[in-house]
Amino acid sequence: MKLTQIRNATLKLNYAGATFLIDPMLAEKEAWEGFAGTARSWLRNPMVSLPLSLEALLEVDAVIVTHTHSDHWDEAAQRHIPKDMPIYTQNL
């Protein structure tokens, strides 16, 4: 098993011959305002750039979304992930 943190909750997991992208937050650095009610709400998000190209990040067998808050499943991910990609998520 190999687990790579991309940023925030976004992870890439290689396990048993399969590769998963977990909680994809794919927006450009500082695309959104800070999260209200947090300790450093003035900091824009995402706070760092993606360390890999979108193409490299999307070389996966499936996507796992633990929940649909924007820091785990953002509009950029919804736009860029191929429509035929298997996505595993909560039932709601």
Secondary structure, 3 states (H helix, E strand, C coil): CEEEEEECCEEEEEECCEEEEECCCCCCCCCECCCCCCCCCCCCECCCCCCCCHHHHCCCCEEEECCCCCCCCCHHHHHHCCCCCCEEECCC
